[in-house]
């Protein structure tokens, strides 16, 4: 595999781990002990916090902020100016007026699972799970865990339907009109969307 490409204006901690074939673009900042997986792309001006783990084949677009405590599995898309937060009860100061330190708050991250995509300028609150292949529409504020393949939008984000692995919304019969992949719902509390094996996949 090729060596990672790091633009001269990027600020990458010497304790960060950058996988082979990864690209770190202009003015991005990668903090201490962060891990960037193979072939992942970090866009211009993006901020990757300390100890953040980003898997392989991810795309982190320009000016996204992924703060400490957050984890991205392989194949995740993070749109421009997305923010993944990490503090449920944010304050700059304690009740006595003293400046908060690293020991004065509880770090709470979110897990973004395989293949999920988060649209531009969305905000993800702490302590959630964004399911596999889920799609968060641009400008959403996500306050609750999102199931696999769910399509959510709004402030707060609400589920509008389901999406295929190719990101197209699924119609009522749950067969993708673009790639013809069929799906089925399993259970009802809450329901889980699963692909139906096709003859070619058997």
MDAnalysis code that builds the backbone (N, CA, C; Angstrom):
import MDAnalysis as mda
import numpy as np

u = mda.Universe.empty(606, n_residues=202, atom_resindex=np.repeat(np.arange(202), 3), trajectory=True)
u.add_TopologyAttr("name", ["N", "CA", "C"] * 202)
u.add_TopologyAttr("resid", np.arange(1, 203))
u.add_TopologyAttr("resname", ["UNK", "UNK", "UNK", "UNK", "UNK", "UNK", "UNK", "UNK", "UNK", "UNK", "UNK", "UNK", "UNK", "UNK", "UNK", "UNK", "UNK", "UNK", "UNK", "UNK", "UNK", "UNK", "UNK", "UNK", "UNK", "UNK", "UNK", "UNK", "UNK", "UNK", "UNK", "UNK", "UNK", "UNK", "UNK", "UNK", "UNK", "UNK", "UNK", "UNK", "UNK", "UNK", "UNK", "UNK", "UNK", "UNK", "UNK", "UNK", "UNK", "UNK", "UNK", "UNK", "UNK", "UNK", "UNK", "UNK", "UNK", "UNK", "UNK", "UNK", "UNK", "UNK", "UNK", "UNK", "UNK", "UNK", "UNK", "UNK", "UNK", "UNK", "UNK", "UNK", "UNK", "UNK", "UNK", "UNK", "UNK", "UNK", "UNK", "UNK", "UNK", "UNK", "UNK", "UNK", "UNK", "UNK", "UNK", "UNK", "UNK", "UNK", "UNK", "UNK", "UNK", "UNK", "UNK", "UNK", "UNK", "UNK", "UNK", "UNK", "UNK", "UNK", "UNK", "UNK", "UNK", "UNK", "UNK", "UNK", "UNK", "UNK", "UNK", "UNK", "UNK", "UNK", "UNK", "UNK", "UNK", "UNK", "UNK", "UNK", "UNK", "UNK", "UNK", "UNK", "UNK", "UNK", "UNK", "UNK", "UNK", "UNK", "UNK", "UNK", "UNK", "UNK", "UNK", "UNK", "UNK", "UNK", "UNK", "UNK", "UNK", "UNK", "UNK", "UNK", "UNK", "UNK", "UNK", "UNK", "UNK", "UNK", "UNK", "UNK", "UNK", "UNK", "UNK", "UNK", "UNK", "UNK", "UNK", "UNK", "UNK", "UNK", "UNK", "UNK", "UNK", "UNK", "UNK", "UNK", "UNK", "UNK", "UNK", "UNK", "UNK", "UNK", "UNK", "UNK", "UNK", "UNK", "UNK", "UNK", "UNK", "UNK", "UNK", "UNK", "UNK", "UNK", "UNK", "UNK", "UNK", "UNK", "UNK", "UNK", "UNK", "UNK", "UNK", "UNK", "UNK", "UNK", "UNK", "UNK", "UNK", "UNK"])
u.atoms.positions = np.array([
    [0.842, -1.204, 0.000],
    [0.000, 0.000, 0.000],
    [0.874, 1.250, 0.000],
    [0.316, 2.323, -0.526],
    [1.074, 3.565, -0.601],
    [1.129, 4.254, 0.753],
    [2.109, 5.102, 0.900],
    [2.244, 5.914, 2.104],
    [1.104, 6.940, 2.172],
    [0.723, 7.367, 3.374],
    [-0.296, 8.425, 3.466],
    [0.202, 9.725, 2.862],
    [-0.738, 10.519, 2.359],
    [-0.419, 11.836, 1.809],
    [-0.871, 12.881, 2.820],
    [0.043, 13.693, 3.278],
    [-0.266, 14.713, 4.283],
    [0.166, 16.063, 3.730],
    [-0.791, 16.971, 3.549],
    [-0.473, 18.279, 3.004],
    [0.422, 19.049, 3.974],
    [1.355, 19.846, 3.462],
    [2.276, 20.572, 4.347],
    [1.595, 21.501, 5.347],
    [0.388, 21.973, 5.036],
    [-0.296, 22.880, 5.967],
    [-1.098, 22.142, 7.032],
    [-1.236, 20.831, 6.915],
    [-1.972, 20.056, 7.920],
    [-1.144, 19.951, 9.198],
    [-1.836, 19.887, 10.332],
    [-1.180, 19.746, 11.632],
    [-1.530, 18.365, 12.184],
    [-0.579, 17.457, 12.139],
    [-0.794, 16.075, 12.540],
    [0.106, 15.748, 13.724],
    [-0.491, 15.350, 14.829],
    [0.302, 15.002, 16.009],
    [1.232, 13.832, 15.691],
    [2.453, 13.882, 16.217],
    [3.358, 12.744, 16.002],
    [2.883, 11.454, 16.658],
    [1.914, 11.556, 17.597],
    [1.381, 10.343, 18.222],
    [0.136, 9.816, 17.512],
    [-0.338, 10.517, 16.493],
    [-1.475, 10.021, 15.709],
    [-1.014, 8.888, 14.801],
    [-1.951, 7.999, 14.460],
    [-1.663, 6.895, 13.544],
    [-2.425, 7.132, 12.249],
    [-1.701, 7.250, 11.151],
    [-2.301, 7.513, 9.842],
    [-2.068, 6.281, 8.973],
    [-3.150, 5.646, 8.516],
    [-3.049, 4.413, 7.765],
    [-2.520, 4.609, 6.359],
    [-2.048, 3.530, 5.743],
    [-1.536, 3.615, 4.376],
    [-2.614, 4.052, 3.396],
    [-2.212, 4.911, 2.468],
    [-3.133, 5.394, 1.448],
    [-4.088, 6.466, 1.908],
    [-4.016, 6.870, 3.180],
    [-4.882, 7.951, 3.670],
    [-4.413, 9.286, 3.120],
    [-5.339, 10.258, 3.062],
    [-5.019, 11.608, 2.595],
    [-5.481, 12.621, 3.629],
    [-4.588, 13.493, 4.043],
    [-4.889, 14.570, 4.991],
    [-4.660, 15.877, 4.256],
    [-5.744, 16.656, 4.040],
    [-5.654, 17.816, 3.171],
    [-5.412, 19.109, 3.940],
    [-5.434, 20.209, 3.209],
    [-5.004, 21.521, 3.682],
    [-5.596, 21.874, 5.047],
    [-4.737, 22.289, 5.971],
    [-5.132, 22.900, 7.247],
    [-5.971, 21.993, 8.139],
    [-6.002, 20.710, 7.848],
    [-6.657, 19.772, 8.763],
    [-5.808, 19.623, 10.022],
    [-6.469, 19.300, 11.143],
    [-5.759, 19.063, 12.391],
    [-6.120, 17.680, 12.922],
    [-5.106, 16.873, 13.170],
    [-5.278, 15.525, 13.716],
    [-4.594, 15.517, 15.081],
    [-5.373, 15.323, 16.137],
    [-4.848, 15.447, 17.494],
    [-4.169, 14.162, 17.990],
    [-3.681, 14.255, 19.227],
    [-2.883, 13.198, 19.824],
    [-3.638, 11.857, 19.872],
    [-2.932, 10.799, 19.484],
    [-3.417, 9.417, 19.582],
    [-4.679, 9.155, 18.754],
    [-5.021, 10.050, 17.844],
    [-6.105, 9.749, 16.905],
    [-5.637, 8.675, 15.928],
    [-6.593, 7.901, 15.410],
    [-6.286, 6.856, 14.436],
    [-7.098, 7.103, 13.173],
    [-6.410, 7.183, 12.056],
    [-7.047, 7.365, 10.745],
    [-6.768, 6.107, 9.935],
    [-7.822, 5.426, 9.498],
    [-7.662, 4.141, 8.827],
    [-7.152, 4.248, 7.406],
    [-6.777, 3.116, 6.828],
    [-6.271, 3.088, 5.451],
    [-7.260, 3.685, 4.455],
    [-6.724, 4.471, 3.533],
    [-7.447, 5.066, 2.399],
    [-8.515, 6.073, 2.812],
    [-8.560, 6.443, 4.069],
    [-9.518, 7.460, 4.514],
    [-9.042, 8.847, 4.082],
    [-10.004, 9.703, 3.743],
    [-9.713, 11.061, 3.280],
    [-10.214, 12.055, 4.316],
    [-9.325, 12.932, 4.772],
    [-9.661, 13.999, 5.717],
    [-9.577, 15.318, 4.958],
    [-10.712, 16.011, 4.811],
    [-10.781, 17.197, 3.974],
    [-10.180, 18.439, 4.605],
    [-10.143, 19.491, 3.819],
    [-9.559, 20.759, 4.227],
    [-10.214, 21.289, 5.504],
    [-9.373, 21.695, 6.458],
    [-9.858, 22.355, 7.659],
    [-10.590, 21.461, 8.638],
    [-10.607, 20.150, 8.419],
    [-11.290, 19.253, 9.345],
    [-10.519, 19.147, 10.657],
    [-11.251, 18.887, 11.731],
    [-10.644, 18.719, 13.057],
    [-10.971, 17.322, 13.565],
    [-9.927, 16.569, 13.905],
    [-10.076, 15.220, 14.448],
    [-9.479, 15.226, 15.844],
    [-10.322, 15.035, 16.857],
    [-9.902, 15.164, 18.240],
    [-9.005, 14.043, 18.721],
    [-8.435, 14.252, 19.908],
    [-7.557, 13.266, 20.513],
    [-8.298, 11.945, 20.722],
    [-7.597, 10.841, 20.424],
    [-8.100, 9.484, 20.639],
    [-9.309, 9.120, 19.765],
    [-9.711, 9.972, 18.850],
    [-10.782, 9.610, 17.911],
    [-10.294, 8.457, 17.044],
    [-11.177, 7.494, 16.800],
    [-10.841, 6.376, 15.916],
    [-11.713, 6.467, 14.666],
    [-11.063, 6.522, 13.508],
    [-11.745, 6.559, 12.216],
    [-11.255, 5.359, 11.419],
    [-12.199, 4.564, 10.917],
    [-11.851, 3.331, 10.222],
    [-11.339, 3.559, 8.811],
    [-11.291, 2.477, 8.059],
    [-10.803, 2.510, 6.682],
    [-11.878, 3.035, 5.729],
    [-11.416, 3.628, 4.621],
    [-12.286, 4.023, 3.499],
    [-13.375, 5.009, 3.906],
    [-13.082, 5.860, 4.866],
    [-14.027, 6.920, 5.250],
    [-13.731, 8.196, 4.471],
    [-14.745, 9.065, 4.373],
    [-14.573, 10.390, 3.779],
    [-15.067, 11.424, 4.782],
    [-14.148, 12.262, 5.248],
    [-14.454, 13.338, 6.183],
    [-14.300, 14.633, 5.407],
    [-15.409, 15.306, 5.127],
    [-15.378, 16.456, 4.239],
    [-14.893, 17.726, 4.957],
    [-14.735, 18.781, 4.177],
    [-14.120, 20.017, 4.660],
    [-14.809, 20.568, 5.909],
    [-13.984, 20.958, 6.873],
    [-14.400, 21.686, 8.088],
    [-15.303, 20.872, 9.023],
    [-15.341, 19.567, 8.847],
    [-16.039, 18.733, 9.828],
    [-15.245, 18.717, 11.132],
    [-15.944, 18.580, 12.261],
    [-15.315, 18.521, 13.584],
    [-15.756, 17.233, 14.275],
    [-14.806, 16.358, 14.532],
    [-15.087, 15.096, 15.215],
    [-14.301, 15.125, 16.520],
    [-15.008, 15.384, 17.606],
    [-14.332, 15.624, 18.875],
    [-14.006, 14.323, 19.596],
    [-13.098, 14.433, 20.561],
    [-12.628, 13.293, 21.340],
    [-13.792, 12.446, 21.854],
    [-13.607, 11.123, 21.816],
    [-14.623, 10.205, 22.312],
    [-15.469, 9.582, 21.229],
    [-15.418, 10.125, 20.024],
    [-16.233, 9.600, 18.926],
    [-15.483, 8.535, 18.130],
    [-16.249, 7.569, 17.592],
    [-15.676, 6.467, 16.833],
    [-16.446, 6.287, 15.534],
    [-15.719, 6.171, 14.440],
    [-16.305, 5.906, 13.130],
    [-15.796, 4.566, 12.634],
    [-16.713, 3.669, 12.283],
    [-16.310, 2.412, 11.679],
    [-15.953, 2.624, 10.209],
    [-15.644, 1.542, 9.500],
    [-15.220, 1.643, 8.105],
    [-16.341, 2.200, 7.221],
    [-15.928, 2.904, 6.169],
    [-16.847, 3.319, 5.124],
    [-17.833, 4.404, 5.501],
    [-17.522, 5.211, 6.497],
    [-18.432, 6.265, 6.952],
    [-18.188, 7.546, 6.159],
    [-19.276, 8.236, 5.814],
    [-19.205, 9.544, 5.155],
    [-19.648, 10.619, 6.142],
    [-18.807, 11.646, 6.291],
    [-19.122, 12.802, 7.129],
    [-19.094, 14.036, 6.242],
    [-20.239, 14.704, 6.083],
    [-20.340, 15.824, 5.169],
    [-19.669, 17.091, 5.670],
    [-19.600, 18.108, 4.816],
    [-18.952, 19.356, 5.204],
    [-19.582, 19.984, 6.444],
    [-18.725, 20.443, 7.358],
    [-19.135, 21.191, 8.551],
    [-20.008, 20.403, 9.515],
    [-20.002, 19.079, 9.423],
    [-20.682, 18.243, 10.421],
    [-19.941, 18.349, 11.750],
    [-20.689, 18.274, 12.861],
    [-20.086, 18.306, 14.183],
    [-20.554, 17.099, 14.983],
    [-19.606, 16.312, 15.475],
    [-19.889, 15.229, 16.412],
    [-19.423, 15.682, 17.787],
    [-20.378, 15.934, 18.683],
    [-20.083, 16.502, 19.992],
    [-19.734, 15.403, 20.989],
    [-19.385, 15.813, 22.230],
    [-18.960, 14.818, 23.218],
    [-19.276, 15.194, 24.665],
    [-20.142, 16.182, 24.866],
    [-20.431, 16.660, 26.229],
    [-21.940, 16.874, 26.356],
    [-22.590, 16.082, 27.222],
    [-24.037, 16.193, 27.400],
    [-24.442, 17.474, 28.144],
    [-23.577, 17.966, 29.003],
    [-23.915, 19.111, 29.862],
    [-22.832, 20.186, 29.741],
    [-22.753, 20.857, 28.597],
    [-21.625, 21.752, 28.346],
    [-21.686, 23.042, 29.158],
    [-20.586, 23.358, 29.788],
    [-20.359, 24.636, 30.449],
    [-18.883, 24.993, 30.312],
    [-18.587, 26.287, 30.261],
    [-17.195, 26.721, 30.292],
    [-16.654, 26.765, 31.714],
    [-17.575, 26.997, 32.692],
    [-17.157, 27.173, 34.082],
    [-17.950, 26.260, 35.000],
    [-17.406, 26.009, 36.185],
    [-18.097, 25.287, 37.250],
    [-19.057, 26.231, 37.965],
    [-19.962, 25.690, 38.812],
    [-20.890, 26.563, 39.549],
    [-20.204, 27.650, 40.382],
    [-18.950, 27.403, 40.817],
    [-18.233, 28.414, 41.599],
    [-17.518, 29.441, 40.733],
    [-17.689, 29.345, 39.423],
    [-17.091, 30.313, 38.516],
    [-15.707, 29.961, 38.020],
    [-15.132, 28.871, 38.508],
    [-13.808, 28.463, 38.040],
    [-13.910, 27.797, 36.673],
    [-12.855, 27.955, 35.896],
    [-12.822, 27.377, 34.560],
    [-12.814, 25.855, 34.642],
    [-13.675, 25.218, 33.861],
    [-13.689, 23.759, 33.844],
    [-12.365, 23.218, 33.304],
    [-11.928, 22.096, 33.879],
    [-10.743, 21.401, 33.403],
    [-11.158, 20.054, 32.830],
    [-10.166, 19.283, 32.392],
    [-10.444, 17.981, 31.783],
    [-11.126, 17.015, 32.742],
    [-10.992, 17.238, 34.047],
    [-11.600, 16.340, 35.034],
    [-12.973, 16.812, 35.496],
    [-13.455, 17.922, 34.973],
    [-14.718, 18.504, 35.434],
    [-15.900, 18.186, 34.531],
    [-15.735, 17.251, 33.593],
    [-16.844, 16.891, 32.719],
    [-16.694, 15.438, 32.293],
    [-17.791, 14.868, 31.823],
    [-17.805, 13.455, 31.438],
    [-17.780, 13.329, 29.922],
    [-16.718, 12.707, 29.421],
    [-16.564, 12.491, 27.987],
    [-17.577, 11.447, 27.514],
    [-18.397, 11.810, 26.521],
    [-19.432, 10.913, 26.018],
    [-19.430, 10.972, 24.498],
    [-18.979, 9.901, 23.873],
    [-18.882, 9.889, 22.420],
    [-20.018, 9.148, 21.750],
    [-20.040, 9.215, 20.438],
    [-21.022, 8.530, 19.600],
    [-20.304, 7.522, 18.716],
    [-20.981, 6.421, 18.402],
    [-20.467, 5.418, 17.476],
    [-21.223, 5.540, 16.156],
    [-20.487, 5.769, 15.077],
    [-21.069, 5.807, 13.735],
    [-20.665, 4.502, 13.055],
    [-21.664, 3.679, 12.735],
    [-21.377, 2.331, 12.268],
    [-21.157, 2.254, 10.755],
    [-20.759, 1.076, 10.326],
    [-20.299, 0.809, 8.966],
    [-21.243, 1.380, 7.902],
    [-20.652, 2.144, 6.968],
    [-21.380, 2.608, 5.801],
    [-22.346, 3.756, 6.019],
    [-22.484, 4.252, 7.250],
    [-23.430, 5.343, 7.518],
    [-22.940, 6.645, 6.895],
    [-23.879, 7.555, 6.639],
    [-23.546, 8.852, 6.047],
    [-24.281, 9.961, 6.792],
    [-23.560, 11.042, 7.084],
    [-24.119, 12.182, 7.808],
    [-23.966, 13.414, 6.921],
    [-25.101, 14.025, 6.565],
    [-25.115, 15.123, 5.616],
    [-24.570, 16.424, 6.167],
    [-24.269, 17.343, 5.260],
    [-23.599, 18.600, 5.575],
    [-24.292, 19.378, 6.692],
    [-23.467, 19.953, 7.572],
    [-23.898, 20.837, 8.659],
    [-24.818, 20.174, 9.678],
    [-24.830, 18.866, 9.722],
    [-25.581, 18.184, 10.773],
    [-24.810, 18.237, 12.083],
    [-25.547, 18.128, 13.195],
    [-24.962, 18.082, 14.527],
    [-25.415, 16.784, 15.189],
    [-24.451, 16.037, 15.712],
    [-24.738, 14.755, 16.360],
    [-24.466, 14.918, 17.848],
    [-25.494, 14.752, 18.675],
    [-25.323, 14.869, 20.118],
    [-24.589, 13.663, 20.677],
    [-24.081, 13.760, 21.920],
    [-23.235, 12.693, 22.461],
    [-24.016, 11.437, 22.847],
    [-23.287, 10.326, 22.897],
    [-23.797, 9.102, 23.484],
    [-24.758, 8.312, 22.623],
    [-24.708, 8.480, 21.314],
    [-25.652, 7.825, 20.418],
    [-24.959, 6.754, 19.584],
    [-25.774, 6.000, 18.851],
    [-25.272, 5.103, 17.822],
    [-25.984, 5.426, 16.520],
    [-25.210, 5.661, 15.467],
    [-25.758, 5.849, 14.127],
    [-25.577, 4.511, 13.418],
    [-26.685, 3.849, 13.066],
    [-26.639, 2.480, 12.588],
    [-25.985, 2.316, 11.226],
    [-25.708, 1.061, 10.901],
    [-25.101, 0.715, 9.617],
    [-25.960, 1.206, 8.450],
    [-25.318, 1.851, 7.502],
    [-25.947, 2.338, 6.275],
    [-27.041, 3.383, 6.521],
    [-27.147, 3.906, 7.732],
    [-28.122, 4.976, 7.997],
    [-27.724, 6.230, 7.219],
    [-28.711, 7.098, 6.976],
    [-28.469, 8.341, 6.242],
    [-29.111, 9.493, 6.997],
    [-28.286, 10.450, 7.412],
    [-28.742, 11.645, 8.109],
    [-28.770, 12.787, 7.102],
    [-29.944, 13.379, 6.885],
    [-30.077, 14.451, 5.898],
    [-29.323, 15.694, 6.344],
    [-28.922, 16.501, 5.392],
    [-28.166, 17.723, 5.669],
    [-28.925, 18.623, 6.640],
    [-28.189, 19.230, 7.557],
    [-28.764, 20.193, 8.490],
    [-29.526, 19.595, 9.642],
    [-29.440, 18.297, 9.856],
    [-30.187, 17.643, 10.939],
    [-29.496, 17.835, 12.283],
    [-30.287, 17.749, 13.350],
    [-29.763, 17.704, 14.713],
    [-30.205, 16.366, 15.291],
    [-29.259, 15.453, 15.488],
    [-29.570, 14.090, 15.891],
    [-29.475, 13.983, 17.406],
    [-30.590, 13.624, 18.039],
    [-30.672, 13.552, 19.500],
    [-30.919, 12.142, 20.005],
    [-31.190, 11.186, 19.105],
    [-31.489, 9.809, 19.506],
    [-30.729, 8.838, 18.606],
    [-30.523, 7.630, 19.106],
    [-29.894, 6.578, 18.321],
    [-30.714, 6.293, 17.067],
    [-30.006, 5.997, 15.971],
    [-30.635, 5.786, 14.669],
    [-30.423, 4.336, 14.248],
    [-31.484, 3.626, 13.853],
    [-31.311, 2.220, 13.455],
    [-30.625, 2.070, 12.100],
    [-30.179, 0.865, 11.809],
    [-29.587, 0.549, 10.510],
    [-30.531, 0.948, 9.376],
    [-29.978, 1.512, 8.330],
    [-30.689, 1.848, 7.086],
    [-31.755, 2.940, 7.266],
    [-31.822, 3.582, 8.410],
    [-32.849, 4.603, 8.604],
    [-32.480, 5.896, 7.875],
    [-33.489, 6.572, 7.354],
    [-33.357, 7.921, 6.794],
    [-33.964, 8.887, 7.795],
    [-33.158, 9.830, 8.297],
    [-33.655, 10.792, 9.276],
    [-33.356, 12.207, 8.806],
    [-34.190, 13.153, 9.272],
    [-34.009, 14.551, 8.903],
    [-34.685, 15.435, 9.939],
    [-34.221, 16.685, 10.050],
    [-34.897, 17.681, 10.857],
    [-34.209, 17.996, 12.164],
    [-34.849, 18.873, 12.938],
    [-34.360, 19.313, 14.254],
    [-35.522, 19.314, 15.239],
    [-35.581, 18.276, 16.119],
    [-34.691, 17.114, 16.158],
    [-34.970, 16.161, 15.004],
    [-33.970, 15.361, 14.661],
    [-34.111, 14.458, 13.526],
    [-35.157, 13.385, 13.805],
    [-36.016, 13.155, 12.821],
    [-37.044, 12.118, 12.893],
    [-36.866, 11.169, 11.714],
    [-37.241, 9.910, 11.925],
    [-37.120, 8.962, 10.837],
    [-38.210, 9.194, 9.809],
    [-37.780, 9.315, 8.537],
    [-38.703, 9.523, 7.432],
    [-38.934, 8.256, 6.628],
    [-38.062, 7.282, 6.785],
    [-38.180, 6.053, 6.013],
    [-36.902, 5.256, 6.111],
    [-36.640, 4.486, 5.042],
    [-35.483, 3.607, 4.985],
    [-34.696, 3.881, 3.715],
    [-33.402, 3.547, 3.759],
    [-32.560, 3.737, 2.574],
    [-31.788, 2.461, 2.270],
    [-31.499, 2.289, 0.992],
    [-30.693, 1.182, 0.505],
    [-29.215, 1.440, 0.809],
    [-28.402, 0.419, 0.656],
    [-26.959, 0.623, 0.785],
    [-26.433, 1.601, -0.266],
    [-27.156, 1.762, -1.370],
    [-26.752, 2.734, -2.395],
    [-27.262, 4.135, -2.093],
    [-27.906, 4.312, -0.938],
    [-28.367, 5.600, -0.397],
    [-29.704, 6.071, -0.943],
    [-30.303, 5.337, -1.864],
    [-31.618, 5.740, -2.378],
    [-32.716, 5.392, -1.380],
    [-33.711, 6.290, -1.214],
    [-34.849, 5.971, -0.348],
    [-35.622, 4.769, -0.884],
    [-36.117, 3.940, 0.035],
    [-36.858, 2.755, -0.360],
    [-38.353, 3.045, -0.416],
    [-39.043, 2.571, -1.452],
    [-40.502, 2.728, -1.527],
    [-41.204, 1.759, -0.587],
    [-42.519, 1.744, -0.636],
    [-43.317, 0.933, 0.293],
    [-43.020, -0.564, 0.182],
    [-42.668, -1.034, -1.012],
    [-42.390, -2.469, -1.164],
    [-40.973, -2.851, -0.748],
    [-40.188, -1.852, -0.320],
    [-38.833, -2.056, 0.209],
    [-37.869, -2.677, -0.799],
    [-38.120, -2.436, -2.087],
    [-37.185, -2.844, -3.136],
    [-36.596, -1.590, -3.761],
    [-35.282, -1.487, -3.763],
    [-34.628, -0.270, -4.247],
    [-34.921, -0.047, -5.726],
    [-35.443, 1.124, -6.109],
    [-35.728, 1.383, -7.522],
    [-34.470, 1.590, -8.349],
    [-33.334, 1.814, -7.679],
    [-32.087, 2.067, -8.410],
    [-31.315, 0.782, -8.675],
    [-31.080, -0.009, -7.612],
    [-30.262, -1.215, -7.782],
    [-31.058, -2.507, -7.641],
    [-32.381, -2.397, -7.395],
    [-33.302, -3.542, -7.301],
    [-33.032, -4.476, -6.112],
    [-32.250, -4.017, -5.141],
    [-32.032, -4.832, -3.946],
    [-33.302, -4.832, -3.091],
    [-33.860, -6.013, -2.793],
    [-35.039, -6.066, -1.914],
    [-34.628, -6.134, -0.440],
    [-35.509, -5.605, 0.410],
    [-35.311, -5.623, 1.861],
    [-36.570, -6.154, 2.524],
    [-36.440, -6.486, 3.819],
    [-37.594, -6.887, 4.610],
    [-37.430, -6.348, 6.020],
    [-38.559, -6.129, 6.700],
    [-38.548, -5.677, 8.085],
    [-38.708, -6.881, 9.006],
    [-37.876, -6.910, 10.033],
    [-37.892, -7.993, 11.013],
    [-38.295, -7.404, 12.362],
    [-39.303, -7.985, 13.004],
    [-39.726, -7.515, 14.319],
    [-40.466, -6.194, 14.238],
    [-40.835, -5.671, 15.417],
    [-41.612, -4.424, 15.424],
    [-41.326, -3.533, 16.626],
    [-40.268, -3.779, 17.387],
    [-40.054, -2.991, 18.605],
    [-38.579, -2.665, 18.863],
    [-37.974, -1.825, 18.046],
    [-38.448, -1.304, 16.754],
    [-38.130, -2.289, 15.627],
    [-38.697, -2.092, 14.444],
    [-38.394, -2.992, 13.334],
    [-36.948, -2.829, 12.862],
    [-36.394, -3.910, 12.328],
    [-35.040, -3.904, 11.792],
    [-35.127, -4.214, 10.307],
    [-34.464, -3.381, 9.501],
    [-34.459, -3.598, 8.055],
    [-33.268, -4.471, 7.684],
    [-33.526, -5.523, 6.906],
    [-32.464, -6.418, 6.454],
    [-32.600, -6.643, 4.960],
    [-31.442, -6.746, 4.254],
    [-31.531, -7.096, 2.833],
    [-31.981, -8.526, 2.642],
    [-32.758, -8.754, 1.600],
    [-33.191, -10.105, 1.236],
    [-32.148, -10.664, 0.279],
    [-31.570, -11.825, 0.573],
    [-30.573, -12.390, -0.358],
    [-31.167, -12.589, -1.738],
    [-30.440, -12.178, -2.753],
    [-30.862, -12.365, -4.128],
    [-30.179, -13.599, -4.691],
    [-30.695, -14.159, -5.788],
    [-30.057, -15.367, -6.346],
    [-28.585, -15.181, -6.643],
    [-28.202, -13.985, -7.083],
    [-26.790, -13.733, -7.413],
    [-25.929, -13.750, -6.164],
    [-26.540, -13.412, -4.971],
    [-25.764, -13.316, -3.734],
    [-25.634, -14.644, -3.033],
    [-26.397, -15.663, -3.447],
    [-26.364, -16.960, -2.772],
    [-25.124, -17.764, -3.187],
])
